[in-house]
Protein backbone atom coordinates (compact mmCIF):
# COMPACT_ATOMS: atom_id res chain seq x y z
CA UNK A 1 0.00 0.00 0.00
CA UNK A 2 1.30 3.44 -0.85
CA UNK A 3 1.92 6.06 1.80
CA UNK A 4 -0.85 8.21 0.28
CA UNK A 5 -3.37 5.41 0.81
CA UNK A 6 -2.16 4.84 4.38
CA UNK A 7 -2.32 8.58 5.08
CA UNK A 8 -5.86 8.68 3.70
CA UNK A 9 -6.95 5.71 5.83
CA UNK A 10 -5.42 7.30 8.91
CA UNK A 11 -7.27 10.54 8.19
CA UNK A 12 -10.57 8.68 7.87
CA UNK A 13 -9.85 6.83 11.11
CA UNK A 14 -8.95 10.07 12.91
CA UNK A 15 -12.17 11.72 11.74
CA UNK A 16 -14.26 8.73 12.85
CA UNK A 17 -12.54 8.59 16.23
CA UNK A 18 -12.92 12.35 16.62
CA UNK A 19 -16.65 12.07 15.95
CA UNK A 20 -16.96 9.26 18.50
CA UNK A 21 -15.08 11.15 21.22
CA UNK A 22 -16.72 14.50 20.54
CA UNK A 23 -20.14 12.87 20.49
CA UNK A 24 -19.44 10.95 23.68
CA UNK A 25 -18.09 14.08 25.34
CA UNK A 26 -21.20 16.06 24.49
CA UNK A 27 -23.40 13.45 26.17
CA UNK A 28 -21.62 14.15 29.48
CA UNK A 29 -23.54 17.44 29.61
CA UNK A 30 -26.97 15.78 29.48
CA UNK A 31 -28.44 15.52 33.01
CA UNK A 32 -29.61 11.89 32.72
CA UNK A 33 -26.22 10.76 31.41
CA UNK A 34 -24.45 12.82 34.09
CA UNK A 35 -26.38 11.06 36.84
CA UNK A 36 -25.59 7.61 35.45
CA UNK A 37 -21.92 8.36 34.86
CA UNK A 38 -21.56 9.95 38.30
CA UNK A 39 -23.10 6.82 39.82
CA UNK A 40 -20.57 4.48 38.18
CA UNK A 41 -17.61 6.26 39.76
CA UNK A 42 -16.40 3.74 42.34
CA UNK A 43 -17.02 4.79 45.96
CA UNK A 44 -13.30 4.75 46.75
CA UNK A 45 -12.75 7.43 44.10
CA UNK A 46 -15.61 9.69 45.15
CA UNK A 47 -14.76 13.03 46.69
CA UNK A 48 -16.68 16.10 47.75
CA UNK A 49 -15.95 19.63 46.66
CA UNK A 50 -14.53 20.36 43.25
CA UNK A 51 -13.70 16.71 42.55
CA UNK A 52 -17.26 15.52 43.16
CA UNK A 53 -18.66 12.89 40.77
CA UNK A 54 -20.72 15.30 38.65
CA UNK A 55 -17.74 17.60 38.15
CA UNK A 56 -15.61 14.59 37.21
CA UNK A 57 -18.21 13.63 34.61
CA UNK A 58 -18.15 17.17 33.20
CA UNK A 59 -14.34 17.15 33.21
CA UNK A 60 -14.21 13.83 31.37
CA UNK A 61 -16.67 15.21 28.83
CA UNK A 62 -14.40 18.18 28.21
CA UNK A 63 -11.43 15.80 27.91
CA UNK A 64 -13.23 13.71 25.30
CA UNK A 65 -14.26 16.74 23.28
CA UNK A 66 -10.76 18.25 23.46
CA UNK A 67 -9.17 14.93 22.55
CA UNK A 68 -11.50 14.45 19.60
CA UNK A 69 -10.79 17.95 18.33
CA UNK A 70 -7.08 17.41 18.90
CA UNK A 71 -7.14 14.38 16.60
CA UNK A 72 -8.33 16.66 13.79
CA UNK A 73 -5.59 19.27 14.12
CA UNK A 74 -2.24 17.92 12.82
CA UNK A 75 0.02 19.81 15.27
CA UNK A 76 -1.86 18.29 18.23
CA UNK A 77 -2.94 14.89 16.94
CA UNK A 78 -0.13 12.86 18.53
CA UNK A 79 -0.52 14.53 21.92
CA UNK A 80 -4.29 14.13 21.66
CA UNK A 81 -3.92 10.45 20.81
CA UNK A 82 -1.67 9.80 23.80
CA UNK A 83 -4.00 11.80 26.05
CA UNK A 84 -7.04 9.83 24.84
CA UNK A 85 -5.27 6.50 25.41
CA UNK A 86 -4.37 7.59 28.94
CA UNK A 87 -7.92 8.87 29.40
CA UNK A 88 -9.37 5.47 28.47
CA UNK A 89 -7.12 3.81 31.05
CA UNK A 90 -8.08 6.40 33.66
CA UNK A 91 -11.84 5.92 33.26
CA UNK A 92 -11.65 2.13 33.18
CA UNK A 93 -12.19 1.74 36.96
CA UNK A 94 -15.64 3.31 36.55
CA UNK A 95 -16.47 0.88 33.75
CA UNK A 96 -15.20 -2.02 35.85
CA UNK A 97 -17.35 -0.88 38.79
CA UNK A 98 -20.42 -0.74 36.55
CA UNK A 99 -19.62 -4.21 35.19
CA UNK A 100 -19.59 -5.60 38.73
CA UNK A 101 -23.07 -4.15 39.38
CA UNK A 102 -25.17 -5.05 36.31
CA UNK A 103 -28.49 -5.01 38.19
CA UNK A 104 -27.87 -1.43 39.30
CA UNK A 105 -26.55 -0.04 36.02
CA UNK A 106 -28.38 -2.09 33.38
CA UNK A 107 -27.10 -1.72 29.83
CA UNK A 108 -24.32 0.61 30.96
CA UNK A 109 -22.79 -2.37 32.77
CA UNK A 110 -20.99 -3.98 29.84
CA UNK A 111 -19.33 -7.19 31.06
CA UNK A 112 -15.75 -6.61 32.19
CA UNK A 113 -13.78 -8.69 29.67
CA UNK A 114 -15.59 -7.43 26.55
CA UNK A 115 -15.29 -3.87 27.86
CA UNK A 116 -11.57 -4.29 28.50
CA UNK A 117 -11.03 -5.76 25.03
CA UNK A 118 -13.04 -2.94 23.43
CA UNK A 119 -11.07 -0.26 25.27
CA UNK A 120 -7.74 -1.87 24.33
CA UNK A 121 -8.83 -2.02 20.68
CA UNK A 122 -9.95 1.61 20.85
CA UNK A 123 -6.58 2.60 22.34
CA UNK A 124 -4.79 0.74 19.55
CA UNK A 125 -6.92 2.42 16.88
CA UNK A 126 -6.18 5.83 18.34
CA UNK A 127 -2.44 5.19 18.21
CA UNK A 128 -2.59 3.68 14.70
CA UNK A 129 -4.53 6.74 13.52
CA UNK A 130 -1.60 9.05 14.29
CA UNK A 131 1.50 6.94 13.55
Backbone as a printed PyTorch tensor [residue, N CA C, xyz], in Angstrom:
tensor([[[  0.8380,  -1.1770,   0.0000],
         [  0.0000,   0.0000,   0.0000],
         [  0.8860,   1.2450,   0.0000]],

        [[  0.4990,   2.2240,  -0.7780],
         [  1.3000,   3.4400,  -0.8520],
         [  1.0840,   4.2970,   0.3960]],

        [[  2.0330,   5.1820,   0.6200],
         [  1.9200,   6.0570,   1.7980],
         [  0.7210,   6.9900,   1.6870]],

        [[  0.3370,   7.3590,   0.4490],
         [ -0.8470,   8.2120,   0.2760],
         [ -2.1170,   7.4860,   0.7190]],

        [[ -2.2150,   6.2030,   0.4070],
         [ -3.3750,   5.4050,   0.8080],
         [ -3.3990,   5.2680,   2.3260]],

        [[ -2.2470,   4.9730,   2.9180],
         [ -2.1610,   4.8410,   4.3820],
         [ -2.5230,   6.1590,   5.0490]],

        [[ -1.9920,   7.2680,   4.5300],
         [ -2.3230,   8.5850,   5.0820],
         [ -3.8200,   8.8580,   4.9970]],

        [[ -4.4200,   8.4880,   3.8760],
         [ -5.8600,   8.6850,   3.6970],
         [ -6.6700,   7.8360,   4.6690]],

        [[ -6.2620,   6.5860,   4.8720],
         [ -6.9490,   5.7140,   5.8250],
         [ -6.8120,   6.2370,   7.2540]],

        [[ -5.6250,   6.7290,   7.5800],
         [ -5.4240,   7.3010,   8.9130],
         [ -6.2970,   8.5430,   9.1130]],

        [[ -6.4250,   9.3560,   8.0830],
         [ -7.2730,  10.5380,   8.1850],
         [ -8.7260,  10.1330,   8.4330]],

        [[ -9.2010,   9.1630,   7.6760],
         [-10.5740,   8.6820,   7.8710],
         [-10.7490,   8.1530,   9.2880]],

        [[ -9.7790,   7.3690,   9.7540],
         [ -9.8500,   6.8260,  11.1080],
         [ -9.8400,   7.9350,  12.1540]],

        [[ -8.9910,   8.9390,  11.9670],
         [ -8.9500,  10.0700,  12.9090],
         [-10.2830,  10.8130,  12.9510]],

        [[-10.8780,  11.0250,  11.7840],
         [-12.1720,  11.7220,  11.7350],
         [-13.2400,  10.8950,  12.4450]],

        [[-13.2770,   9.5920,  12.1770],
         [-14.2610,   8.7330,  12.8460],
         [-14.0630,   8.7200,  14.3600]],

        [[-12.8200,   8.5750,  14.7840],
         [-12.5400,   8.5940,  16.2270],
         [-12.8910,   9.9410,  16.8370]],

        [[-12.5810,  11.0060,  16.1230],
         [-12.9190,  12.3480,  16.6230],
         [-14.4250,  12.4770,  16.8060]],

        [[-15.1920,  12.0010,  15.8420],
         [-16.6520,  12.0680,  15.9450],
         [-17.1530,  11.2670,  17.1460]],

        [[-16.5620,  10.0870,  17.3610],
         [-16.9560,   9.2580,  18.5010],
         [-16.6660,   9.9850,  19.8130]],

        [[-15.4540,  10.4970,  19.9560],
         [-15.0810,  11.1460,  21.2170],
         [-15.8210,  12.4670,  21.4310]],

        [[-15.9770,  13.2490,  20.3930],
         [-16.7160,  14.5050,  20.5420],
         [-18.1740,  14.2110,  20.8950]],

        [[-18.7580,  13.2500,  20.1950],
         [-20.1430,  12.8730,  20.4930],
         [-20.3050,  12.3500,  21.9050]],

        [[-19.3820,  11.4850,  22.3230],
         [-19.4420,  10.9490,  23.6820],
         [-19.2460,  12.0610,  24.7020]],

        [[-18.3390,  12.9710,  24.4260],
         [-18.0920,  14.0780,  25.3450],
         [-19.3070,  14.9740,  25.5170]],

        [[-20.0010,  15.2220,  24.4300],
         [-21.2000,  16.0600,  24.4890],
         [-22.2620,  15.4260,  25.3890]],

        [[-22.3690,  14.0990,  25.3460],
         [-23.3960,  13.4470,  26.1750],
         [-23.1640,  13.6550,  27.6650]],

        [[-21.9240,  13.9300,  28.0620],
         [-21.6190,  14.1530,  29.4810],
         [-22.3250,  15.3860,  30.0480]],

        [[-22.8610,  16.2200,  29.1740],
         [-23.5390,  17.4370,  29.6130],
         [-25.0570,  17.2710,  29.6680]],

        [[-25.5390,  16.0720,  29.3690],
         [-26.9720,  15.7770,  29.4790],
         [-27.2500,  15.2680,  30.8930]],

        [[-28.2080,  15.8620,  31.5980],
         [-28.4370,  15.5150,  33.0090],
         [-28.6240,  14.0200,  33.2900]],

        [[-29.3870,  13.3150,  32.4700],
         [-29.6100,  11.8850,  32.7230],
         [-28.3070,  11.0990,  32.5990]],

        [[-27.5160,  11.4410,  31.5990],
         [-26.2210,  10.7630,  31.4090],
         [-25.2830,  11.1220,  32.5530]],

        [[-25.2930,  12.3820,  32.9520],
         [-24.4460,  12.8190,  34.0880],
         [-24.7330,  11.9980,  35.3330]],

        [[-26.0140,  11.8170,  35.6360],
         [-26.3770,  11.0560,  36.8400],
         [-25.8630,   9.6260,  36.7700]],

        [[-26.0430,   8.9930,  35.6130],
         [-25.5900,   7.6060,  35.4540],
         [-24.0760,   7.5160,  35.5470]],

        [[-23.3810,   8.3990,  34.8400],
         [-21.9190,   8.3610,  34.8630],
         [-21.3710,   8.6970,  36.2490]],

        [[-21.9950,   9.6200,  36.9350],
         [-21.5560,   9.9470,  38.2950],
         [-21.7470,   8.7480,  39.2140]],

        [[-22.8160,   7.9900,  38.9760],
         [-23.0980,   6.8250,  39.8200],
         [-22.1010,   5.6860,  39.6090]],

        [[-21.5020,   5.5900,  38.4200],
         [-20.5670,   4.4830,  38.1830],
         [-19.1480,   4.7850,  38.6650]],

        [[-18.9240,   5.9740,  39.1590],
         [-17.6130,   6.2600,  39.7560],
         [-17.5240,   5.4470,  41.0450]],

        [[-16.5050,   4.5980,  41.1560],
         [-16.4010,   3.7440,  42.3430],
         [-16.3610,   4.5570,  43.6370]],

        [[-16.9900,   4.0510,  44.6840],
         [-17.0250,   4.7900,  45.9610],
         [-15.6490,   5.2160,  46.4610]],

        [[-14.6300,   4.3930,  46.2600],
         [-13.2990,   4.7480,  46.7540],
         [-12.6800,   5.9240,  46.0170]],

        [[-13.2580,   6.2880,  44.8710],
         [-12.7530,   7.4250,  44.0960],
         [-13.6290,   8.6700,  44.2370]],

        [[-14.7040,   8.5460,  44.9770],
         [-15.6130,   9.6890,  45.1510],
         [-15.0390,  10.6930,  46.1380]],

        [[-15.2090,  11.9440,  45.8220],
         [-14.7650,  13.0330,  46.6900],
         [-15.8740,  14.0770,  46.7500]],

        [[-15.7520,  14.9640,  47.6970],
         [-16.6750,  16.0970,  47.7450],
         [-15.9210,  17.3140,  47.2290]],

        [[-16.6000,  18.4130,  47.1420],
         [-15.9520,  19.6320,  46.6620],
         [-15.8080,  19.6370,  45.1560]],

        [[-14.7270,  20.2140,  44.6930],
         [-14.5250,  20.3640,  43.2460],
         [-14.3850,  19.0340,  42.5170]],

        [[-13.8900,  18.0190,  43.1870],
         [-13.6960,  16.7130,  42.5470],
         [-14.8850,  15.7850,  42.7730]],

        [[-16.0730,  16.3660,  42.9500],
         [-17.2580,  15.5240,  43.1560],
         [-17.6030,  14.7860,  41.8650]],

        [[-18.3860,  13.7170,  41.9530],
         [-18.6640,  12.8880,  40.7730],
         [-19.2370,  13.6400,  39.5730]],

        [[-20.1550,  14.5690,  39.7900],
         [-20.7230,  15.2980,  38.6490],
         [-19.6530,  16.1480,  37.9670]],

        [[-18.8170,  16.8090,  38.7440],
         [-17.7440,  17.6020,  38.1450],
         [-16.7450,  16.7170,  37.4050]],

        [[-16.4930,  15.5180,  37.9210],
         [-15.6110,  14.5860,  37.2120],
         [-16.2270,  14.1780,  35.8790]],

        [[-17.5240,  13.9660,  35.8580],
         [-18.2050,  13.6290,  34.6070],
         [-18.0790,  14.7850,  33.6170]],

        [[-18.2960,  16.0010,  34.0820],
         [-18.1490,  17.1670,  33.2050],
         [-16.7150,  17.2880,  32.6950]],

        [[-15.7500,  17.0790,  33.5910],
         [-14.3410,  17.1530,  33.2060],
         [-14.0020,  16.0970,  32.1550]],

        [[-14.4990,  14.8760,  32.3540],
         [-14.2080,  13.8310,  31.3670],
         [-14.8730,  14.1430,  30.0340]],

        [[-16.0370,  14.7910,  30.0780],
         [-16.6740,  15.2150,  28.8310],
         [-15.8230,  16.2260,  28.0830]],

        [[-15.2870,  17.1870,  28.8160],
         [-14.3960,  18.1810,  28.2060],
         [-13.1520,  17.4930,  27.6370]],

        [[-12.6210,  16.5340,  28.3800],
         [-11.4320,  15.8030,  27.9070],
         [-11.7230,  15.0710,  26.6010]],

        [[-12.8800,  14.4300,  26.5240],
         [-13.2260,  13.7050,  25.2980],
         [-13.4070,  14.6590,  24.1200]],

        [[-14.0750,  15.7590,  24.3530],
         [-14.2610,  16.7400,  23.2760],
         [-12.9180,  17.3080,  22.8300]],

        [[-12.0880,  17.6950,  23.7910],
         [-10.7630,  18.2480,  23.4560],
         [ -9.9030,  17.2090,  22.7370]],

        [[ -9.9440,  15.9810,  23.2030],
         [ -9.1690,  14.9290,  22.5530],
         [ -9.6420,  14.6770,  21.1300]],

        [[-10.9580,  14.6420,  20.9490],
         [-11.5010,  14.4520,  19.6030],
         [-11.0960,  15.5780,  18.6730]],

        [[-11.2170,  16.8090,  19.1510],
         [-10.7940,  17.9540,  18.3330],
         [ -9.2970,  17.9020,  18.0600]],

        [[ -8.5260,  17.5040,  19.0680],
         [ -7.0790,  17.4070,  18.9020],
         [ -6.6590,  16.4110,  17.8380]],

        [[ -7.4530,  15.3560,  17.6520],
         [ -7.1440,  14.3820,  16.5990],
         [ -7.2940,  14.9810,  15.2030]],

        [[ -8.0620,  16.0430,  15.0950],
         [ -8.3270,  16.6550,  13.7880],
         [ -7.3160,  17.7340,  13.4080]],

        [[ -6.5370,  18.1810,  14.3550],
         [ -5.5920,  19.2730,  14.1210],
         [ -4.1750,  18.6800,  14.1180]],

        [[ -3.5320,  18.6150,  12.9330],
         [ -2.2440,  17.9170,  12.8150],
         [ -1.1870,  18.2670,  13.8730]],

        [[ -1.0030,  19.5380,  14.2610],
         [  0.0210,  19.8090,  15.2720],
         [ -0.2660,  19.1810,  16.6490]],

        [[ -1.5270,  18.8340,  16.9140],
         [ -1.8640,  18.2870,  18.2330],
         [ -2.2960,  16.8280,  18.1970]],

        [[ -2.3390,  16.2170,  17.0280],
         [ -2.9450,  14.8870,  16.9380],
         [ -2.1860,  13.8150,  17.7230]],

        [[ -0.8810,  13.8730,  17.7800],
         [ -0.1330,  12.8590,  18.5300],
         [ -0.3550,  13.0330,  20.0310]],

        [[ -0.2710,  14.2630,  20.4980],
         [ -0.5180,  14.5330,  21.9240],
         [ -1.9540,  14.1520,  22.2790]],

        [[ -2.8940,  14.4760,  21.4120],
         [ -4.2950,  14.1300,  21.6580],
         [ -4.4750,  12.6220,  21.7100]],

        [[ -3.8050,  11.9000,  20.8280],
         [ -3.9230,  10.4450,  20.8080],
         [ -3.3910,   9.8310,  22.1070]],

        [[ -2.2410,  10.2990,  22.5390],
         [ -1.6750,   9.7960,  23.7990],
         [ -2.6020,  10.1480,  24.9610]],

        [[ -3.1000,  11.3740,  24.9700],
         [ -4.0000,  11.8000,  26.0490],
         [ -5.2790,  10.9550,  26.0670]],

        [[ -5.8260,  10.6490,  24.8960],
         [ -7.0410,   9.8310,  24.8440],
         [ -6.7690,   8.3930,  25.2970]],

        [[ -5.6100,   7.8530,  24.9500],
         [ -5.2730,   6.5050,  25.4090],
         [ -5.1420,   6.4770,  26.9360]],

        [[ -4.4870,   7.4830,  27.4800],
         [ -4.3670,   7.5930,  28.9430],
         [ -5.7480,   7.8030,  29.5660]],

        [[ -6.5560,   8.6180,  28.9280],
         [ -7.9210,   8.8740,  29.3960],
         [ -8.7040,   7.5590,  29.5000]],

        [[ -8.6230,   6.7350,  28.4530],
         [ -9.3650,   5.4710,  28.4710],
         [ -8.9100,   4.5730,  29.6220]],

        [[ -7.6200,   4.5880,  29.9060],
         [ -7.1200,   3.8120,  31.0470],
         [ -7.6280,   4.4110,  32.3620]],

        [[ -7.6780,   5.7320,  32.4240],
         [ -8.0830,   6.4020,  33.6620],
         [ -9.5560,   6.1900,  33.9970]],

        [[-10.4040,   6.0900,  32.9790],
         [-11.8360,   5.9210,  33.2560],
         [-12.2390,   4.4480,  33.3810]],

        [[-11.3030,   3.5490,  33.1210],
         [-11.6500,   2.1260,  33.1790],
         [-12.1580,   1.6780,  34.5520]],

        [[-11.6280,   2.1800,  35.6670],
         [-12.1940,   1.7450,  36.9600],
         [-13.7000,   1.9910,  37.0790]],

        [[-14.1990,   3.0590,  36.5110],
         [-15.6410,   3.3140,  36.5450],
         [-16.3870,   2.2640,  35.7290]],

        [[-15.8380,   1.9060,  34.5780],
         [-16.4730,   0.8800,  33.7540],
         [-16.4230,  -0.4880,  34.4410]],

        [[-15.3210,  -0.7590,  35.1170],
         [-15.2040,  -2.0230,  35.8520],
         [-16.2010,  -2.0690,  37.0060]],

        [[-16.3820,  -0.9510,  37.6900],
         [-17.3470,  -0.8760,  38.7930],
         [-18.7600,  -1.1370,  38.2610]],

        [[-19.0970,  -0.5200,  37.1420],
         [-20.4200,  -0.7420,  36.5470],
         [-20.5910,  -2.2010,  36.1510]],

        [[-19.5400,  -2.8110,  35.6070],
         [-19.6190,  -4.2130,  35.1880],
         [-19.8800,  -5.1430,  36.3690]],

        [[-19.3790,  -4.7690,  37.5380],
         [-19.5910,  -5.6020,  38.7300],
         [-20.9870,  -5.4200,  39.3300]],

        [[-21.7340,  -4.4320,  38.8400],
         [-23.0730,  -4.1500,  39.3770],
         [-24.1000,  -4.0510,  38.2440]],

        [[-24.2840,  -5.1200,  37.4790],
         [-25.1750,  -5.0500,  36.3130],
         [-26.6390,  -4.7870,  36.6660]],

        [[-27.0900,  -5.2580,  37.8180],
         [-28.4920,  -5.0050,  38.1870],
         [-28.7270,  -3.5220,  38.4450]],

        [[-27.7320,  -2.8600,  38.9940],
         [-27.8730,  -1.4340,  39.3040],
         [-27.7560,  -0.5530,  38.0670]],

        [[-26.8560,  -0.9270,  37.1370],
         [-26.5530,  -0.0430,  36.0190],
         [-27.1150,  -0.4890,  34.6720]],

        [[-27.7310,  -1.6480,  34.6130],
         [-28.3850,  -2.0920,  33.3850],
         [-27.4500,  -2.1680,  32.1970]],

        [[-27.8730,  -1.5950,  31.0780],
         [-27.1020,  -1.7200,  29.8320],
         [-25.7680,  -0.9790,  29.8690]],

        [[-25.6000,  -0.0820,  30.8070],
         [-24.3170,   0.6140,  30.9630],
         [-23.2510,  -0.3580,  31.4660]],

        [[-23.6990,  -1.4040,  32.1460],
         [-22.7910,  -2.3740,  32.7680],
         [-22.3510,  -3.4300,  31.7570]],

        [[-21.5270,  -3.0290,  30.8230],
         [-20.9860,  -3.9750,  29.8440],
         [-20.0690,  -4.9330,  30.6000]],

        [[-20.1900,  -6.2400,  30.3480],
         [-19.3280,  -7.1930,  31.0570],
         [-17.8490,  -6.8020,  30.9610]],

        [[-17.1240,  -7.0940,  32.0220],
         [-15.7540,  -6.6060,  32.1910],
         [-14.8140,  -6.9920,  31.0460]],

        [[-14.7510,  -8.2560,  30.6890],
         [-13.7850,  -8.6880,  29.6740],
         [-14.0860,  -8.0670,  28.3050]],

        [[-15.3370,  -8.1050,  27.8260],
         [-15.5950,  -7.4300,  26.5470],
         [-15.2900,  -5.9290,  26.5940]],

        [[-15.5780,  -5.3040,  27.7270],
         [-15.2930,  -3.8710,  27.8620],
         [-13.7940,  -3.6070,  27.8090]],

        [[-13.0260,  -4.4370,  28.5080],
         [-11.5730,  -4.2900,  28.4970],
         [-11.0230,  -4.4750,  27.0860]],

        [[-11.4920,  -5.5030,  26.4040],
         [-11.0310,  -5.7570,  25.0300],
         [-11.3890,  -4.5740,  24.1320]],

        [[-12.6080,  -4.0770,  24.2550],
         [-13.0410,  -2.9400,  23.4260],
         [-12.1810,  -1.7030,  23.6890]],

        [[-11.8810,  -1.4410,  24.9650],
         [-11.0680,  -0.2640,  25.2720],
         [ -9.6370,  -0.4260,  24.7730]],

        [[ -9.0860,  -1.6390,  24.8520],
         [ -7.7380,  -1.8660,  24.3260],
         [ -7.7080,  -1.6980,  22.8060]],

        [[ -8.7410,  -2.1930,  22.1360],
         [ -8.8270,  -2.0230,  20.6790],
         [ -8.9580,  -0.5360,  20.3330]],

        [[ -9.7830,   0.1800,  21.0890],
         [ -9.9470,   1.6140,  20.8480],
         [ -8.6260,   2.3560,  21.0570]],

        [[ -7.8940,   1.9870,  22.1050],
         [ -6.5790,   2.5990,  22.3370],
         [ -5.6440,   2.3330,  21.1560]],

        [[ -5.6480,   1.0970,  20.6790],
         [ -4.7870,   0.7410,  19.5460],
         [ -5.1740,   1.5280,  18.2970]],

        [[ -6.4710,   1.6550,  18.0430],
         [ -6.9230,   2.4200,  16.8790],
         [ -6.5070,   3.8830,  16.9690]],

        [[ -6.5900,   4.4310,  18.1490],
         [ -6.1800,   5.8290,  18.3430],
         [ -4.7050,   6.0000,  17.9880]],

        [[ -3.8850,   5.0850,  18.4750],
         [ -2.4430,   5.1870,  18.2060],
         [ -2.1490,   4.9580,  16.7220]],

        [[ -2.7910,   3.9580,  16.1300],
         [ -2.5890,   3.6800,  14.6960],
         [ -3.0010,   4.8810,  13.8560]],

        [[ -4.0180,   5.5970,  14.2880],
         [ -4.5270,   6.7360,  13.5210],
         [ -3.5310,   7.8830,  13.4140]],

        [[ -2.5400,   7.9250,  14.3070],
         [ -1.5970,   9.0520,  14.2880],
         [ -0.1610,   8.6410,  13.9760]],

        [[  0.1110,   7.3680,  13.8420],
         [  1.4960,   6.9370,  13.5510],
         [  1.9100,   7.2200,  12.1330]]])
